[in-house]
Amino acid sequence: MATFAELDSNNNVLSVIKVGDDIFNEQRPEYSVAAEEYVKTFAPLSENGVRWIQTSINTFGNVHSEGGTPMRKNSAGIGGTYDPDLDAFINTKPFPSWTLNTTTYLWDPPTPKPDETNHAVEWNEDLQVWVGIKYLENPVDENDVQPVEHWNPTTQTWDSYGTFTAASNTITPN
C-alpha cells in the first residue's frame, strides 16, 4: 500500500489516505508528481486541499523502520506540516519550549525524557520538567493518593514534587 497526504495552500496536512501500489508504473513512479496527480483522479481533494503528496508510514525520525531509504523524514500526520525546502513532514510542535531536531525532524524537549518504567511520565511546560506519577503495585482506587515526582537531569534521579489524587484528577505540590 502507498500512503498520500493531502496538503492545503500553507502545506498543512489535512488528511492521509492509503491506495494500492498498482498506481505506480513507468509513467507514474513512486514519489513523483505524476503519481500524486493520478491520486486526484480517484481521491478528490477536500475544499481546502491543493495537492496530494506521497509519504511513507515506515519513516519516523528520518529512519526507515524496515532498513530502506527514509522518505520525507517522517510519516505525514494530520495537523502536521510539509516543508518543501527540507522535503520533510514535521509533526505539530507539542510545546513552545521544544526545538526541531534537524537530524531526526522530531521535536526535542529542553531536557531529555528519562528512560523510565516505574512512572507515568509527562512534560510539564510550566515547570520545564518531566513529571512522573509513580505506578502503584495494586490497582488504583479513586481515593488513592499517589506520589508525584519530577525528574532531576543533573542527578539523574526523581525528586519529590507532590501527590496525585485520582478522584479529583489533581496534582498537589508539596
Long-range contacts (C-beta under 8 A, 24 or more apart in sequence): 2-30, 2-35, 2-54, 3-54, 3-55, 3-56, 3-57, 3-75, 3-76, 4-36, 4-39, 4-43, 4-52, 4-53, 4-54, 4-55, 5-52, 5-53, 5-54, 5-55, 5-76, 5-82, 5-89, 6-45, 6-46, 6-49, 6-51, 6-52, 7-49, 7-50, 7-51, 7-52, 7-53, 7-82, 8-48, 8-49, 8-50, 9-48, 9-50, 10-81, 11-81, 11-82, 11-83, 11-84, 12-79, 12-80, 12-81, 13-76, 13-77, 13-78, 13-79, 13-80, 13-81, 13-82, 13-89, 14-46, 14-48, 14-49, 14-78, 15-46, 15-49, 15-78, 16-55, 16-76, 16-77, 16-78, 17-43, 19-43, 30-54, 31-71, 53-82, 55-89, 60-106, 61-104, 61-105, 61-106, 62-103, 62-104, 62-105, 63-104, 73-104, 73-105, 74-105, 74-106, 94-123, 95-123, 95-125, 96-125, 97-125, 97-128, 111-151, 111-153, 112-153, 114-151, 114-156, 114-158, 116-151, 119-149, 119-158, 121-151, 124-150, 131-161, 131-171, 132-158, 133-164, 133-171, 134-158, 140-166, 141-166, 142-166, 142-167, 143-167
